């Protein structure tokens, strides 16, 4: 995503630079969700959380304007929901129930107060399905918009589900969306003519745009898969192939994914791809690429013993299997951990990398 300048300030709009920090907090704090496990919430030097489990799952993500979002493509509410989603998914992928978020926000003084209010509403929207709350954070002035979020999750007595536990014989399962966020980004990047066509003709395109702007991860599936006996798990942030490769290497196994042509997502993605490249083989190829390499849908990718497949939570489906690197069926990888796609070596290097830009 290329760097983009923010629109010129409208002199009739109230800006954060017109208010003190306390005045701004007084506007946004009532809009933020409360955490039920926070006997001390916002307003003091620290929040205080109560976790019956002595262990806490913690993760941090950052969204930077021009790199992760553009204000001409996404509203403040979209950005808030997206910031919540990607952090909540990290906790859920460990088998924890997300409980609380801490939010750091950097803003140019010209940022409209309405945008910040919408950001708070988006955070509340993203937390609604799991009951998490925003318990604190920090505000600062800066040259561009930056939203930094830390999530805290309660394991509730569960053993943390790591990336390193996949075993030969396990099934590979996924819960949530695949490829929709990447398709939404491609639509926005394709220009005004493509956007005009999709608004007129294609409801699938609307679903993909929504998934890019404000993804809705299958948060409940994380703890549910842990309860069902998941041996490894992570959320799909950087693409199915890349993240499956991370599990494979951490676990010392081969992950053999099913042919993507057998997945129902293609029925959504292929018509959208047709808007970008025209219909035909090129659209099928682009849709497959989104499905395999598109990130930021934040679905749950896990492995689970084959005899536990009957206890999969609603929405989870089997998309592959785990092999020993020395299994004859994995010989194409030269006895090394990695990813196969329908039995053939997959191009794992595809997918998003924050510094390589690919």
C-alpha positions in Angstrom: 0.0 0.0 0.0 1.6 3.3 -1.0 2.0 6.2 1.3 -0.7 8.8 0.9 -1.1 12.3 2.2 -4.1 13.1 4.4 -6.7 15.5 3.0 -6.3 19.2 3.5 -7.8 20.4 6.8 -11.3 21.9 6.7 -11.3 25.1 8.8 -14.9 24.5 9.9 -14.1 21.1 11.5 -13.0 20.7 15.1 -9.5 19.3 15.4 -7.7 17.5 18.2 -5.3 20.5 18.3 -8.3 22.6 19.4 -8.7 20.6 22.6 -6.6 19.7 25.6 -5.8 16.0 26.2 -8.3 15.9 29.1 -11.0 17.4 26.9 -10.4 14.8 24.1 -10.4 12.0 26.6 -13.7 13.2 28.0 -15.2 12.8 24.5 -13.8 9.4 23.7 -13.6 7.5 27.0 -17.4 7.1 27.4 -17.5 5.4 23.9 -15.0 2.7 24.8 -16.1 -0.7 26.0 -15.5 -1.7 29.7 -13.6 -4.8 30.7 -15.6 -6.9 33.2 -12.3 -8.2 34.7 -11.0 -4.7 35.4 -11.7 -3.6 39.0 -9.7 -0.5 38.2 -10.3 0.8 34.6 -9.3 4.0 32.9 -8.5 7.2 34.7 -5.6 6.2 36.9 -1.9 5.6 36.2 -2.6 1.9 35.5 -5.7 -0.2 35.0 -5.9 -3.3 37.2 -7.1 -6.6 35.8 -8.2 -9.7 37.6 -7.3 -13.0 36.0 -8.2 -16.3 37.8 -5.5 -18.0 35.6 -2.1 -16.8 36.8 -1.0 -16.7 33.1 -1.8 -13.9 30.7 -1.6 -13.9 26.9 -0.2 -10.6 25.7 0.5 -9.2 22.2 0.9 -5.8 20.5 0.2 -4.6 17.0 0.6 -1.3 15.3 -1.4 0.4 12.5 0.3 3.2 10.6 -1.5 5.6 8.2 -0.3 5.2 4.7 1.1 1.7 5.4 -1.8 -0.2 7.0 -4.7 2.1 6.2 -5.6 5.2 4.2 -8.1 7.7 5.5 -9.7 8.1 2.0 -10.4 4.4 2.0 -11.3 3.7 5.7 -13.3 5.6 8.3 -12.1 6.0 11.8 -14.6 3.4 12.8 -13.1 1.0 10.3 -9.6 1.6 11.6 -10.7 1.1 15.2 -12.5 -2.2 14.4 -9.5 -3.4 12.4 -7.1 -2.5 15.2 -9.2 -4.4 17.7 -9.6 -7.4 15.4 -6.0 -8.1 14.7 -5.0 -8.0 18.4 -8.0 -9.9 19.7 -7.3 -12.6 17.1 -3.7 -13.0 18.4 -5.0 -13.8 21.9 -7.7 -16.1 20.6 -5.1 -18.0 18.6 -3.3 -18.9 21.8 -6.5 -20.4 23.2 -7.1 -17.4 25.4 -10.3 -15.4 25.8 -9.5 -11.7 25.0 -10.3 -9.6 28.0 -8.7 -6.1 27.6 -7.0 -3.7 25.2 -4.6 -0.9 25.9 -4.5 1.7 23.1 -1.8 4.2 22.1 -2.8 6.8 19.6 -0.6 9.3 17.8 -2.3 12.0 15.8 -1.4 15.2 13.9 -3.1 18.2 15.6 -5.2 18.6 12.4 -6.9 15.3 12.9 -10.7 15.8 13.2 -12.2 15.1 16.6 -15.0 13.2 14.7 -12.4 10.8 13.4 -11.1 10.0 16.9 -14.7 9.6 18.1 -15.3 7.1 15.3 -12.1 5.2 16.1 -13.4 4.7 19.7 -16.7 3.4 18.3 -14.8 1.1 16.0 -12.8 -0.3 18.9 -16.1 -0.9 20.7 -17.5 -2.6 17.6 -14.5 -4.9 17.4 -14.7 -5.9 21.0 -18.4 -6.6 21.1 -18.4 -10.2 20.1 -15.9 -11.3 22.8 -16.8 -8.9 25.6 -13.3 -7.3 25.8 -12.9 -3.8 27.0 -10.4 -0.9 26.5 -8.8 -0.3 29.9 -6.3 2.5 29.2 -3.6 3.8 26.8 -2.0 7.1 25.8 -2.4 10.0 23.4 0.4 11.9 21.6 0.9 14.4 18.8 2.8 13.2 15.8 3.3 13.6 12.0 0.9 10.8 11.0 -1.8 8.7 12.5 -0.6 5.6 14.4 -2.7 3.2 16.4 -0.9 0.8 18.7 -2.9 -1.7 20.6 -1.9 -4.3 23.2 -4.3 -7.2 24.0 -4.5 -9.2 27.2 -6.1 -12.5 27.2 -7.2 -15.0 30.0 -6.2 -18.6 29.3 -8.9 -19.7 31.8 -6.9 -22.8 32.7 -6.1 -23.8 29.2 -2.6 -24.8 28.1 -1.4 -22.1 25.6 -1.6 -23.4 22.1 1.7 -22.8 20.4 2.8 -22.9 16.8 5.2 -25.7 17.6 2.9 -28.6 18.6 1.7 -29.9 15.2 2.2 -33.7 14.8 2.3 -36.1 11.9 -1.2 -37.5 11.4 -3.0 -34.3 12.6 -5.5 -32.6 10.5 -5.2 -28.9 9.4 -8.3 -26.9 10.1 -9.3 -23.3 9.6 -12.1 -21.1 10.9 -13.0 -17.8 9.4 -12.5 -16.0 6.0 -9.6 -16.5 3.5 -8.6 -14.0 0.9 -11.4 -11.5 1.3 -9.3 -8.7 2.8 -6.7 -9.0 0.0 -9.5 -8.9 -2.5 -10.9 -5.7 -0.9 -7.5 -4.1 -1.0 -7.1 -5.0 -4.7 -10.5 -3.4 -5.5 -9.6 -0.2 -3.7 -6.2 -0.1 -5.5 -7.7 -0.8 -8.9 -9.2 2.7 -9.3 -12.5 4.5 -9.6 -13.8 2.6 -12.7 -13.5 -0.8 -11.0 -15.0 0.6 -7.8 -18.0 2.0 -9.7 -18.6 -1.3 -11.4 -18.5 -3.3 -8.2 -20.9 -0.9 -6.5 -23.4 -1.4 -9.3 -23.1 -5.1 -9.9 -21.5 -7.3 -7.3 -22.5 -8.0 -3.6 -19.4 -10.2 -3.2 -17.3 -7.1 -3.7 -19.0 -5.4 -0.9 -18.2 -8.3 1.4 -14.5 -8.1 0.4 -14.3 -4.4 0.9 -15.8 -4.8 4.4 -13.3 -7.5 5.2 -10.4 -5.3 4.3 -11.7 -2.2 6.1 -12.9 -4.0 9.3 -12.2 -7.8 9.4 -14.4 -9.9 11.7 -12.2 -12.8 13.0 -13.7 -16.0 14.3 -12.6 -15.2 17.8 -14.7 -17.8 19.6 -13.1 -20.5 17.5 -9.7 -20.0 19.1 -10.6 -21.1 22.7 -13.1 -23.6 21.2 -10.3 -25.2 19.1 -8.0 -25.2 22.2 -10.8 -27.0 24.1 -11.1 -29.5 21.3 -7.5 -30.4 21.5 -5.7 -28.2 19.0 -2.0 -29.1 18.9 -0.9 -25.9 17.2 -2.6 -22.6 16.2 -2.1 -19.1 14.9 -4.2 -16.5 13.2 -3.7 -15.9 9.5 -2.2 -12.4 9.4 0.2 -12.7 6.6 -1.4 -15.3 4.2 -2.3 -18.9 4.5 0.8 -20.3 2.9 3.2 -18.1 4.9 1.5 -18.8 8.2 1.1 -22.5 7.5 4.9 -22.5 6.8 5.5 -20.9 10.2 3.6 -23.7 11.9 5.4 -26.3 9.8 8.9 -25.0 10.6 8.1 -24.4 14.3 6.8 -28.0 14.6 9.3 -29.7 12.3 6.6 -31.1 10.1 5.2 -30.8 6.6 1.7 -29.3 6.1 -0.1 -30.5 3.0 -3.0 -28.2 2.2 -5.9 -29.2 0.0 -6.3 -27.8 -3.5 -7.8 -24.3 -3.1 -10.2 -25.1 -6.0 -12.1 -27.2 -3.5 -12.6 -24.4 -1.0 -15.9 -22.4 -1.2 -14.1 -19.1 -0.9 -13.4 -19.2 -4.6 -17.1 -18.7 -5.4 -16.8 -15.3 -3.7 -13.3 -14.3 -4.8 -13.4 -15.3 -8.5 -16.2 -12.8 -9.5 -14.4 -10.1 -7.6 -11.1 -10.9 -9.4 -13.1 -10.6 -12.7 -13.6 -7.0 -11.9 -9.9 -6.4 -11.6 -8.4 -8.5 -14.4 -11.4 -9.6 -16.5 -13.1 -12.9 -16.4 -11.5 -16.2 -17.4 -8.3 -18.0 -16.3 -6.7 -14.8 -15.1 -9.5 -14.2 -12.6 -9.3 -17.8 -11.3 -5.5 -17.4 -10.8 -5.9 -14.1 -9.0 -8.6 -15.5 -6.8 -6.4 -18.4 -5.9 -3.6 -16.0 -5.1 -5.8 -14.0 -2.7 -6.9 -17.1 -1.0 -3.5 -18.6 -0.5 -1.4 -15.4 0.0 -3.7 -12.7 1.2 -3.4 -11.8 4.8 -5.3 -9.8 7.4 -8.5 -11.9 7.5 -7.3 -13.2 10.9 -9.0 -16.6 10.8 -7.8 -19.3 13.1 -5.4 -21.8 11.5 -4.8 -24.9 13.7 -3.9 -28.6 13.7 -5.8 -31.2 15.6 -5.6 -34.9 16.1 -7.7 -36.8 13.5 -9.7 -38.6 16.1 -10.8 -35.2 17.5 -12.3 -34.0 14.2 -15.8 -34.7 15.4 -15.5 -32.0 18.1 -14.5 -29.1 15.8 -16.4 -25.9 16.6 -19.0 -24.5 14.3 -17.4 -22.9 11.2 -14.1 -24.8 11.4 -13.3 -27.1 8.4 -10.5 -29.4 7.5 -8.2 -27.9 4.8 -5.2 -30.3 4.9 -3.1 -32.7 6.9 0.2 -32.9 8.7 3.0 -35.2 7.5 6.4 -36.3 8.8 9.1 -34.7 6.6 10.4 -38.2 5.9 7.0 -39.5 4.7 7.2 -40.6 1.1 4.3 -38.3 0.3 6.5 -35.4 1.4 9.5 -36.2 -0.6 9.1 -33.2 -2.9 10.4 -31.0 0.0 13.6 -33.0 0.4 12.8 -34.2 3.9 12.5 -30.7 5.2 9.7 -29.0 7.1 7.5 -26.9 4.8 4.2 -26.6 3.0 2.7 -28.7 0.2 -0.3 -27.6 -1.9 -2.2 -30.7 -3.0 1.0 -32.7 -2.8 3.3 -30.2 -4.6 5.7 -27.7 -3.1 4.0 -24.4 -2.3 5.5 -21.0 -2.8 5.6 -20.0 0.8 7.6 -16.8 0.3 4.5 -15.2 -1.0 2.4 -13.2 1.5 2.9 -9.9 3.3 6.2 -8.9 4.8 6.3 -5.5 6.6 9.8 -4.6 5.6 10.2 -6.3 2.2 6.8 -4.9 1.2 5.7 -8.3 -0.3 
